[in-house]
Amino acid sequence: MHFCPTNNQPRMRAVPKNGETSELDFQFTGGGNLPDSSVGHQHRLVLRFEDENHVTEEWTWRSKGKDSEMVIHFSRKGK
């Protein structure tokens, strides 16, 4: 569950693929404090494990049937 600053609680579920997982794709399954699905909410999160030092998050915000994405790249700080 994701606790959103918009005061709703979208629920998402990822079904891992067989074998070594380098990506998790969380899909919206419903939400608490969300009167209907047209209200703005986080609708999807894709986590990509690029390698041992890099992870990418792709967040999808859905509002009134339209999606907008935000991508965040994380890198492990070198020694």
mmCIF file as gemmi writes it, N, C-alpha and C atoms, coordinates in Angstrom:
data_model
loop_
_atom_site.group_PDB
_atom_site.id
_atom_site.type_symbol
_atom_site.label_atom_id
_atom_site.label_alt_id
_atom_site.label_comp_id
_atom_site.label_asym_id
_atom_site.label_entity_id
_atom_site.label_seq_id
_atom_site.pdbx_PDB_ins_code
_atom_site.Cartn_x
_atom_site.Cartn_y
_atom_site.Cartn_z
_atom_site.occupancy
_atom_site.B_iso_or_equiv
_atom_site.pdbx_formal_charge
_atom_site.auth_seq_id
_atom_site.auth_asym_id
_atom_site.pdbx_PDB_model_num
ATOM 1 N N . MET Axp A 1 ? 0.843 -1.172 0 1 0 ? 1 A 1
ATOM 2 C CA . MET Axp A 1 ? 0 0 0 1 0 ? 1 A 1
ATOM 3 C C . MET Axp A 1 ? 0.889 1.236 0 1 0 ? 1 A 1
ATOM 4 N N . HIS Axp A 2 ? 0.466 2.232 -0.751 1 0 ? 2 A 1
ATOM 5 C CA . HIS Axp A 2 ? 1.167 3.516 -0.837 1 0 ? 2 A 1
ATOM 6 C C . HIS Axp A 2 ? 0.317 4.553 -0.109 1 0 ? 2 A 1
ATOM 7 N N . PHE Axp A 3 ? 0.879 5.279 0.849 1 0 ? 3 A 1
ATOM 8 C CA . PHE Axp A 3 ? 0.148 6.33 1.545 1 0 ? 3 A 1
ATOM 9 C C . PHE Axp A 3 ? 0.47 7.652 0.875 1 0 ? 3 A 1
ATOM 10 N N . CYS Axp A 4 ? -0.489 8.169 0.158 1 0 ? 4 A 1
ATOM 11 C CA . CYS Axp A 4 ? -0.301 9.323 -0.708 1 0 ? 4 A 1
ATOM 12 C C . CYS Axp A 4 ? -0.522 10.635 0.049 1 0 ? 4 A 1
ATOM 13 N N . PRO Axp A 5 ? 0.238 11.689 -0.268 1 0 ? 5 A 1
ATOM 14 C CA . PRO Axp A 5 ? 0.007 12.984 0.374 1 0 ? 5 A 1
ATOM 15 C C . PRO Axp A 5 ? -1.351 13.585 -0.006 1 0 ? 5 A 1
ATOM 16 N N . THR Axp A 6 ? -2.063 12.988 -0.966 1 0 ? 6 A 1
ATOM 17 C CA . THR Axp A 6 ? -3.406 13.467 -1.325 1 0 ? 6 A 1
ATOM 18 C C . THR Axp A 6 ? -4.469 12.81 -0.448 1 0 ? 6 A 1
ATOM 19 N N . ASN Axp A 7 ? -4.024 12.109 0.599 1 0 ? 7 A 1
ATOM 20 C CA . ASN Axp A 7 ? -4.904 11.495 1.602 1 0 ? 7 A 1
ATOM 21 C C . ASN Axp A 7 ? -5.726 10.318 1.082 1 0 ? 7 A 1
ATOM 22 N N . ASN Axp A 8 ? -5.237 9.646 0.063 1 0 ? 8 A 1
ATOM 23 C CA . ASN Axp A 8 ? -5.856 8.387 -0.32 1 0 ? 8 A 1
ATOM 24 C C . ASN Axp A 8 ? -4.814 7.285 -0.189 1 0 ? 8 A 1
ATOM 25 N N . GLN Axp A 9 ? -5.254 6.049 -0.218 1 0 ? 9 A 1
ATOM 26 C CA . GLN Axp A 9 ? -4.34 4.92 -0.036 1 0 ? 9 A 1
ATOM 27 C C . GLN Axp A 9 ? -4.513 3.924 -1.183 1 0 ? 9 A 1
ATOM 28 N N . PRO Axp A 10 ? -3.886 4.191 -2.34 1 0 ? 10 A 1
ATOM 29 C CA . PRO Axp A 10 ? -3.997 3.229 -3.43 1 0 ? 10 A 1
ATOM 30 C C . PRO Axp A 10 ? -3.313 1.914 -3.079 1 0 ? 10 A 1
ATOM 31 N N . ARG Axp A 11 ? -3.949 0.821 -3.476 1 0 ? 11 A 1
ATOM 32 C CA . ARG Axp A 11 ? -3.363 -0.509 -3.293 1 0 ? 11 A 1
ATOM 33 C C . ARG Axp A 11 ? -2.852 -0.975 -4.651 1 0 ? 11 A 1
ATOM 34 N N . MET Axp A 12 ? -1.641 -1.504 -4.653 1 0 ? 12 A 1
ATOM 35 C CA . MET Axp A 12 ? -1.036 -1.996 -5.885 1 0 ? 12 A 1
ATOM 36 C C . MET Axp A 12 ? -0.48 -3.392 -5.636 1 0 ? 12 A 1
ATOM 37 N N . ARG Axp A 13 ? -0.441 -4.168 -6.701 1 0 ? 13 A 1
ATOM 38 C CA . ARG Axp A 13 ? 0.053 -5.544 -6.595 1 0 ? 13 A 1
ATOM 39 C C . ARG Axp A 13 ? 0.99 -5.825 -7.774 1 0 ? 13 A 1
ATOM 40 N N . ALA Axp A 14 ? 2.094 -6.482 -7.463 1 0 ? 14 A 1
ATOM 41 C CA . ALA Axp A 14 ? 3.031 -6.923 -8.504 1 0 ? 14 A 1
ATOM 42 C C . ALA Axp A 14 ? 3.07 -8.435 -8.483 1 0 ? 14 A 1
ATOM 43 N N . VAL Axp A 15 ? 3.046 -9.022 -9.651 1 0 ? 15 A 1
ATOM 44 C CA . VAL Axp A 15 ? 3.186 -10.474 -9.775 1 0 ? 15 A 1
ATOM 45 C C . VAL Axp A 15 ? 4.553 -10.721 -10.407 1 0 ? 15 A 1
ATOM 46 N N . PRO Axp A 16 ? 5.514 -11.209 -9.607 1 0 ? 16 A 1
ATOM 47 C CA . PRO Axp A 16 ? 6.86 -11.436 -10.149 1 0 ? 16 A 1
ATOM 48 C C . PRO Axp A 16 ? 6.856 -12.46 -11.276 1 0 ? 16 A 1
ATOM 49 N N . LYS Axp A 17 ? 7.736 -12.23 -12.221 1 0 ? 17 A 1
ATOM 50 C CA . LYS Axp A 17 ? 7.913 -13.183 -13.316 1 0 ? 17 A 1
ATOM 51 C C . LYS Axp A 17 ? 8.793 -14.332 -12.837 1 0 ? 17 A 1
ATOM 52 N N . ASN Axp A 18 ? 8.763 -15.418 -13.536 1 0 ? 18 A 1
ATOM 53 C CA . ASN Axp A 18 ? 9.616 -16.561 -13.186 1 0 ? 18 A 1
ATOM 54 C C . ASN Axp A 18 ? 11.083 -16.207 -13.386 1 0 ? 18 A 1
ATOM 55 N N . GLY Axp A 19 ? 11.916 -16.845 -12.606 1 0 ? 19 A 1
ATOM 56 C CA . GLY Axp A 19 ? 13.353 -16.64 -12.744 1 0 ? 19 A 1
ATOM 57 C C . GLY Axp A 19 ? 13.815 -15.395 -12.004 1 0 ? 19 A 1
ATOM 58 N N . GLU Axp A 20 ? 14.996 -14.927 -12.374 1 0 ? 20 A 1
ATOM 59 C CA . GLU Axp A 20 ? 15.584 -13.757 -11.723 1 0 ? 20 A 1
ATOM 60 C C . GLU Axp A 20 ? 14.786 -12.514 -12.088 1 0 ? 20 A 1
ATOM 61 N N . THR Axp A 21 ? 14.368 -11.779 -11.091 1 0 ? 21 A 1
ATOM 62 C CA . THR Axp A 21 ? 13.529 -10.598 -11.315 1 0 ? 21 A 1
ATOM 63 C C . THR Axp A 21 ? 14.382 -9.34 -11.386 1 0 ? 21 A 1
ATOM 64 N N . SER Axp A 22 ? 14.314 -8.634 -12.505 1 0 ? 22 A 1
ATOM 65 C CA . SER Axp A 22 ? 14.999 -7.361 -12.63 1 0 ? 22 A 1
ATOM 66 C C . SER Axp A 22 ? 13.986 -6.222 -12.702 1 0 ? 22 A 1
ATOM 67 N N . GLU Axp A 23 ? 12.674 -6.566 -12.678 1 0 ? 23 A 1
ATOM 68 C CA . GLU Axp A 23 ? 11.634 -5.556 -12.761 1 0 ? 23 A 1
ATOM 69 C C . GLU Axp A 23 ? 10.401 -6.018 -11.989 1 0 ? 23 A 1
ATOM 70 N N . LEU Axp A 24 ? 9.827 -5.098 -11.237 1 0 ? 24 A 1
ATOM 71 C CA . LEU Axp A 24 ? 8.55 -5.341 -10.566 1 0 ? 24 A 1
ATOM 72 C C . LEU Axp A 24 ? 7.568 -4.298 -11.076 1 0 ? 24 A 1
ATOM 73 N N . ASP Axp A 25 ? 6.417 -4.747 -11.549 1 0 ? 25 A 1
ATOM 74 C CA . ASP Axp A 25 ? 5.4 -3.863 -12.114 1 0 ? 25 A 1
ATOM 75 C C . ASP Axp A 25 ? 4.167 -3.903 -11.213 1 0 ? 25 A 1
ATOM 76 N N . PHE Axp A 26 ? 4.025 -2.878 -10.369 1 0 ? 26 A 1
ATOM 77 C CA . PHE Axp A 26 ? 2.898 -2.79 -9.451 1 0 ? 26 A 1
ATOM 78 C C . PHE Axp A 26 ? 1.729 -2.109 -10.159 1 0 ? 26 A 1
ATOM 79 N N . GLN Axp A 27 ? 0.565 -2.772 -10.175 1 0 ? 27 A 1
ATOM 80 C CA . GLN Axp A 27 ? -0.638 -2.257 -10.831 1 0 ? 27 A 1
ATOM 81 C C . GLN Axp A 27 ? -1.7 -1.931 -9.786 1 0 ? 27 A 1
ATOM 82 N N . PHE Axp A 28 ? -2.438 -0.876 -10.004 1 0 ? 28 A 1
ATOM 83 C CA . PHE Axp A 28 ? -3.507 -0.433 -9.118 1 0 ? 28 A 1
ATOM 84 C C . PHE Axp A 28 ? -4.583 -1.512 -9 1 0 ? 28 A 1
ATOM 85 N N . THR Axp A 29 ? -4.997 -1.807 -7.759 1 0 ? 29 A 1
ATOM 86 C CA . THR Axp A 29 ? -6.063 -2.796 -7.532 1 0 ? 29 A 1
ATOM 87 C C . THR Axp A 29 ? -7.236 -2.203 -6.757 1 0 ? 29 A 1
ATOM 88 N N . GLY Axp A 30 ? -7.161 -0.955 -6.371 1 0 ? 30 A 1
ATOM 89 C CA . GLY Axp A 30 ? -8.217 -0.3 -5.602 1 0 ? 30 A 1
ATOM 90 C C . GLY Axp A 30 ? -7.591 0.686 -4.644 1 0 ? 30 A 1
ATOM 91 N N . GLY Axp A 31 ? -8.427 1.308 -3.826 1 0 ? 31 A 1
ATOM 92 C CA . GLY Axp A 31 ? -7.864 2.27 -2.897 1 0 ? 31 A 1
ATOM 93 C C . GLY Axp A 31 ? -8.799 2.637 -1.774 1 0 ? 31 A 1
ATOM 94 N N . GLY Axp A 32 ? -8.217 2.998 -0.654 1 0 ? 32 A 1
ATOM 95 C CA . GLY Axp A 32 ? -8.974 3.5 0.475 1 0 ? 32 A 1
ATOM 96 C C . GLY Axp A 32 ? -9.066 5.009 0.396 1 0 ? 32 A 1
ATOM 97 N N . ASN Axp A 33 ? -10.159 5.57 0.891 1 0 ? 33 A 1
ATOM 98 C CA . ASN Axp A 33 ? -10.39 7.006 0.877 1 0 ? 33 A 1
ATOM 99 C C . ASN Axp A 33 ? -10.32 7.565 -0.548 1 0 ? 33 A 1
ATOM 100 N N . LEU Axp A 34 ? -10.77 6.756 -1.499 1 0 ? 34 A 1
ATOM 101 C CA . LEU Axp A 34 ? -10.77 7.131 -2.912 1 0 ? 34 A 1
ATOM 102 C C . LEU Axp A 34 ? -12.203 6.931 -3.418 1 0 ? 34 A 1
ATOM 103 N N . PRO Axp A 35 ? -12.984 8.021 -3.509 1 0 ? 35 A 1
ATOM 104 C CA . PRO Axp A 35 ? -14.402 7.872 -3.837 1 0 ? 35 A 1
ATOM 105 C C . PRO Axp A 35 ? -14.662 7.18 -5.176 1 0 ? 35 A 1
ATOM 106 N N . ASP Axp A 36 ? -13.835 7.453 -6.171 1 0 ? 36 A 1
ATOM 107 C CA . ASP Axp A 36 ? -13.916 6.731 -7.45 1 0 ? 36 A 1
ATOM 108 C C . ASP Axp A 36 ? -12.586 6.867 -8.174 1 0 ? 36 A 1
ATOM 109 N N . SER Axp A 37 ? -12.392 6.054 -9.214 1 0 ? 37 A 1
ATOM 110 C CA . SER Axp A 37 ? -11.076 5.985 -9.876 1 0 ? 37 A 1
ATOM 111 C C . SER Axp A 37 ? -10.726 7.22 -10.695 1 0 ? 37 A 1
ATOM 112 N N . SER Axp A 38 ? -11.665 8.183 -10.843 1 0 ? 38 A 1
ATOM 113 C CA . SER Axp A 38 ? -11.322 9.408 -11.575 1 0 ? 38 A 1
ATOM 114 C C . SER Axp A 38 ? -10.567 10.407 -10.692 1 0 ? 38 A 1
ATOM 115 N N . VAL Axp A 39 ? -10.626 10.191 -9.378 1 0 ? 39 A 1
ATOM 116 C CA . VAL Axp A 39 ? -9.887 11.054 -8.441 1 0 ? 39 A 1
ATOM 117 C C . VAL Axp A 39 ? -8.392 10.745 -8.571 1 0 ? 39 A 1
ATOM 118 N N . GLY Axp A 40 ? -7.543 11.753 -8.539 1 0 ? 40 A 1
ATOM 119 C CA . GLY Axp A 40 ? -6.105 11.573 -8.714 1 0 ? 40 A 1
ATOM 120 C C . GLY Axp A 40 ? -5.506 10.591 -7.717 1 0 ? 40 A 1
ATOM 121 N N . HIS Axp A 41 ? -4.691 9.664 -8.241 1 0 ? 41 A 1
ATOM 122 C CA . HIS Axp A 41 ? -4.047 8.647 -7.393 1 0 ? 41 A 1
ATOM 123 C C . HIS Axp A 41 ? -2.849 8.044 -8.125 1 0 ? 41 A 1
ATOM 124 N N . GLN Axp A 42 ? -1.93 7.468 -7.354 1 0 ? 42 A 1
ATOM 125 C CA . GLN Axp A 42 ? -0.827 6.721 -7.961 1 0 ? 42 A 1
ATOM 126 C C . GLN Axp A 42 ? -1.435 5.431 -8.513 1 0 ? 42 A 1
ATOM 127 N N . HIS Axp A 43 ? -1.243 5.207 -9.801 1 0 ? 43 A 1
ATOM 128 C CA . HIS Axp A 43 ? -1.905 4.09 -10.467 1 0 ? 43 A 1
ATOM 129 C C . HIS Axp A 43 ? -0.962 2.933 -10.802 1 0 ? 43 A 1
ATOM 130 N N . ARG Axp A 44 ? 0.321 3.243 -10.9 1 0 ? 44 A 1
ATOM 131 C CA . ARG Axp A 44 ? 1.281 2.207 -11.276 1 0 ? 44 A 1
ATOM 132 C C . ARG Axp A 44 ? 2.663 2.607 -10.77 1 0 ? 44 A 1
ATOM 133 N N . LEU Axp A 45 ? 3.452 1.601 -10.433 1 0 ? 45 A 1
ATOM 134 C CA . LEU Axp A 45 ? 4.858 1.801 -10.081 1 0 ? 45 A 1
ATOM 135 C C . LEU Axp A 45 ? 5.658 0.666 -10.694 1 0 ? 45 A 1
ATOM 136 N N . VAL Axp A 46 ? 6.639 1.017 -11.495 1 0 ? 46 A 1
ATOM 137 C CA . VAL Axp A 46 ? 7.554 0.024 -12.06 1 0 ? 46 A 1
ATOM 138 C C . VAL Axp A 46 ? 8.922 0.259 -11.431 1 0 ? 46 A 1
ATOM 139 N N . LEU Axp A 47 ? 9.453 -0.792 -10.784 1 0 ? 47 A 1
ATOM 140 C CA . LEU Axp A 47 ? 10.81 -0.754 -10.22 1 0 ? 47 A 1
ATOM 141 C C . LEU Axp A 47 ? 11.717 -1.562 -11.125 1 0 ? 47 A 1
ATOM 142 N N . ARG Axp A 48 ? 12.78 -0.934 -11.61 1 0 ? 48 A 1
ATOM 143 C CA . ARG Axp A 48 ? 13.757 -1.625 -12.464 1 0 ? 48 A 1
ATOM 144 C C . ARG Axp A 48 ? 15.084 -1.667 -11.739 1 0 ? 48 A 1
ATOM 145 N N . PHE Axp A 49 ? 15.596 -2.871 -11.559 1 0 ? 49 A 1
ATOM 146 C CA . PHE Axp A 49 ? 16.888 -3.07 -10.921 1 0 ? 49 A 1
ATOM 147 C C . PHE Axp A 49 ? 17.914 -3.22 -12.043 1 0 ? 49 A 1
ATOM 148 N N . GLU Axp A 50 ? 18.513 -2.086 -12.434 1 0 ? 50 A 1
ATOM 149 C CA . GLU Axp A 50 ? 19.403 -2.047 -13.595 1 0 ? 50 A 1
ATOM 150 C C . GLU Axp A 50 ? 20.641 -2.914 -13.366 1 0 ? 50 A 1
ATOM 151 N N . ASP Axp A 51 ? 21.245 -2.748 -12.219 1 0 ? 51 A 1
ATOM 152 C CA . ASP Axp A 51 ? 22.394 -3.542 -11.804 1 0 ? 51 A 1
ATOM 153 C C . ASP Axp A 51 ? 22.526 -3.35 -10.296 1 0 ? 51 A 1
ATOM 154 N N . GLU Axp A 52 ? 23.614 -3.816 -9.706 1 0 ? 52 A 1
ATOM 155 C CA . GLU Axp A 52 ? 23.729 -3.746 -8.246 1 0 ? 52 A 1
ATOM 156 C C . GLU Axp A 52 ? 23.843 -2.32 -7.713 1 0 ? 52 A 1
ATOM 157 N N . ASN Axp A 53 ? 24.071 -1.345 -8.596 1 0 ? 53 A 1
ATOM 158 C CA . ASN Axp A 53 ? 24.247 0.038 -8.163 1 0 ? 53 A 1
ATOM 159 C C . ASN Axp A 53 ? 23.187 1.009 -8.673 1 0 ? 53 A 1
ATOM 160 N N . HIS Axp A 54 ? 22.223 0.531 -9.451 1 0 ? 54 A 1
ATOM 161 C CA . HIS Axp A 54 ? 21.258 1.444 -10.067 1 0 ? 54 A 1
ATOM 162 C C . HIS Axp A 54 ? 19.841 0.867 -10.028 1 0 ? 54 A 1
ATOM 163 N N . VAL Axp A 55 ? 18.909 1.705 -9.574 1 0 ? 55 A 1
ATOM 164 C CA . VAL Axp A 55 ? 17.49 1.358 -9.543 1 0 ? 55 A 1
ATOM 165 C C . VAL Axp A 55 ? 16.722 2.524 -10.153 1 0 ? 55 A 1
ATOM 166 N N . THR Axp A 56 ? 15.702 2.21 -10.941 1 0 ? 56 A 1
ATOM 167 C CA . THR Axp A 56 ? 14.836 3.233 -11.522 1 0 ? 56 A 1
ATOM 168 C C . THR Axp A 56 ? 13.406 2.987 -11.061 1 0 ? 56 A 1
ATOM 169 N N . GLU Axp A 57 ? 12.739 4.056 -10.648 1 0 ? 57 A 1
ATOM 170 C CA . GLU Axp A 57 ? 11.316 4.015 -10.307 1 0 ? 57 A 1
ATOM 171 C C . GLU Axp A 57 ? 10.557 4.8 -11.368 1 0 ? 57 A 1
ATOM 172 N N . GLU Axp A 58 ? 9.481 4.222 -11.884 1 0 ? 58 A 1
ATOM 173 C CA . GLU Axp A 58 ? 8.588 4.927 -12.808 1 0 ? 58 A 1
ATOM 174 C C . GLU Axp A 58 ? 7.206 4.953 -12.174 1 0 ? 58 A 1
ATOM 175 N N . TRP Axp A 59 ? 6.783 6.124 -11.721 1 0 ? 59 A 1
ATOM 176 C CA . TRP Axp A 59 ? 5.491 6.316 -11.076 1 0 ? 59 A 1
ATOM 177 C C . TRP Axp A 59 ? 4.497 6.85 -12.087 1 0 ? 59 A 1
ATOM 178 N N . THR Axp A 60 ? 3.276 6.305 -12.087 1 0 ? 60 A 1
ATOM 179 C CA . THR Axp A 60 ? 2.207 6.804 -12.95 1 0 ? 60 A 1
ATOM 180 C C . THR Axp A 60 ? 1.082 7.357 -12.085 1 0 ? 60 A 1
ATOM 181 N N . TRP Axp A 61 ? 0.798 8.646 -12.268 1 0 ? 61 A 1
ATOM 182 C CA . TRP Axp A 61 ? -0.299 9.322 -11.592 1 0 ? 61 A 1
ATOM 183 C C . TRP Axp A 61 ? -1.469 9.352 -12.563 1 0 ? 61 A 1
ATOM 184 N N . ARG Axp A 62 ? -2.651 8.927 -12.117 1 0 ? 62 A 1
ATOM 185 C CA . ARG Axp A 62 ? -3.842 8.952 -12.965 1 0 ? 62 A 1
ATOM 186 C C . ARG Axp A 62 ? -4.877 9.87 -12.329 1 0 ? 62 A 1
ATOM 187 N N . SER Axp A 63 ? -5.406 10.789 -13.14 1 0 ? 63 A 1
ATOM 188 C CA . SER Axp A 63 ? -6.454 11.7 -12.701 1 0 ? 63 A 1
ATOM 189 C C . SER Axp A 63 ? -7.391 11.967 -13.869 1 0 ? 63 A 1
ATOM 190 N N . LYS Axp A 64 ? -8.671 11.759 -13.66 1 0 ? 64 A 1
ATOM 191 C CA . LYS Axp A 64 ? -9.691 11.966 -14.694 1 0 ? 64 A 1
ATOM 192 C C . LYS Axp A 64 ? -9.364 11.2 -15.962 1 0 ? 64 A 1
ATOM 193 N N . GLY Axp A 65 ? -8.809 9.992 -15.804 1 0 ? 65 A 1
ATOM 194 C CA . GLY Axp A 65 ? -8.521 9.124 -16.937 1 0 ? 65 A 1
ATOM 195 C C . GLY Axp A 65 ? -7.247 9.438 -17.697 1 0 ? 65 A 1
ATOM 196 N N . LYS Axp A 66 ? -6.481 10.436 -17.242 1 0 ? 66 A 1
ATOM 197 C CA . LYS Axp A 66 ? -5.238 10.797 -17.922 1 0 ? 66 A 1
ATOM 198 C C . LYS Axp A 66 ? -4.05 10.469 -17.032 1 0 ? 66 A 1
ATOM 199 N N . ASP Axp A 67 ? -3.003 9.929 -17.655 1 0 ? 67 A 1
ATOM 200 C CA . ASP Axp A 67 ? -1.804 9.529 -16.932 1 0 ? 67 A 1
ATOM 201 C C . ASP Axp A 67 ? -0.67 10.529 -17.118 1 0 ? 67 A 1
ATOM 202 N N . SER Axp A 68 ? 0.1 10.717 -16.052 1 0 ? 68 A 1
ATOM 203 C CA . SER Axp A 68 ? 1.363 11.449 -16.148 1 0 ? 68 A 1
ATOM 204 C C . SER Axp A 68 ? 2.398 10.629 -15.39 1 0 ? 68 A 1
ATOM 205 N N . GLU Axp A 69 ? 3.618 10.643 -15.902 1 0 ? 69 A 1
ATOM 206 C CA . GLU Axp A 69 ? 4.672 9.805 -15.326 1 0 ? 69 A 1
ATOM 207 C C . GLU Axp A 69 ? 5.783 10.639 -14.712 1 0 ? 69 A 1
ATOM 208 N N . MET Axp A 70 ? 6.382 10.072 -13.685 1 0 ? 70 A 1
ATOM 209 C CA . MET Axp A 70 ? 7.557 10.653 -13.049 1 0 ? 70 A 1
ATOM 210 C C . MET Axp A 70 ? 8.591 9.537 -12.939 1 0 ? 70 A 1
ATOM 211 N N . VAL Axp A 71 ? 9.798 9.798 -13.408 1 0 ? 71 A 1
ATOM 212 C CA . VAL Axp A 71 ? 10.866 8.798 -13.382 1 0 ? 71 A 1
ATOM 213 C C . VAL Axp A 71 ? 11.966 9.288 -12.446 1 0 ? 71 A 1
ATOM 214 N N . ILE Axp A 72 ? 12.407 8.382 -11.557 1 0 ? 72 A 1
ATOM 215 C CA . ILE Axp A 72 ? 13.47 8.7 -10.611 1 0 ? 72 A 1
ATOM 216 C C . ILE Axp A 72 ? 14.564 7.656 -10.769 1 0 ? 72 A 1
ATOM 217 N N . HIS Axp A 73 ? 15.806 8.104 -10.921 1 0 ? 73 A 1
ATOM 218 C CA . HIS Axp A 73 ? 16.953 7.203 -11.05 1 0 ? 73 A 1
ATOM 219 C C . HIS Axp A 73 ? 17.768 7.279 -9.754 1 0 ? 73 A 1
ATOM 220 N N . PHE Axp A 74 ? 18.07 6.117 -9.187 1 0 ? 74 A 1
ATOM 221 C CA . PHE Axp A 74 ? 18.874 6.044 -7.973 1 0 ? 74 A 1
ATOM 222 C C . PHE Axp A 74 ? 20.194 5.378 -8.296 1 0 ? 74 A 1
ATOM 223 N N . SER Axp A 75 ? 21.275 5.924 -7.732 1 0 ? 75 A 1
ATOM 224 C CA . SER Axp A 75 ? 22.616 5.342 -7.891 1 0 ? 75 A 1
ATOM 225 C C . SER Axp A 75 ? 23.243 5.196 -6.522 1 0 ? 75 A 1
ATOM 226 N N . ARG Axp A 76 ? 23.88 4.047 -6.309 1 0 ? 76 A 1
ATOM 227 C CA . ARG Axp A 76 ? 24.612 3.852 -5.056 1 0 ? 76 A 1
ATOM 228 C C . ARG Axp A 76 ? 25.846 4.75 -5.083 1 0 ? 76 A 1
ATOM 229 N N . LYS Axp A 77 ? 26.071 5.412 -3.976 1 0 ? 77 A 1
ATOM 230 C CA . LYS Axp A 77 ? 27.224 6.294 -3.864 1 0 ? 77 A 1
ATOM 231 C C . LYS Axp A 77 ? 28.5 5.455 -3.78 1 0 ? 77 A 1
ATOM 232 N N . GLY Axp A 78 ? 29.472 5.809 -4.582 1 0 ? 78 A 1
ATOM 233 C CA . GLY Axp A 78 ? 30.75 5.079 -4.577 1 0 ? 78 A 1
ATOM 234 C C . GLY Axp A 78 ? 31.531 5.334 -3.298 1 0 ? 78 A 1
ATOM 235 N N . LYS Axp A 79 ? 32.484 4.44 -3.065 1 0 ? 79 A 1
ATOM 236 C CA . LYS Axp A 79 ? 33.32 4.574 -1.862 1 0 ? 79 A 1
ATOM 237 C C . LYS Axp A 79 ? 34.373 5.627 -2.044 1 0 ? 79 A 1
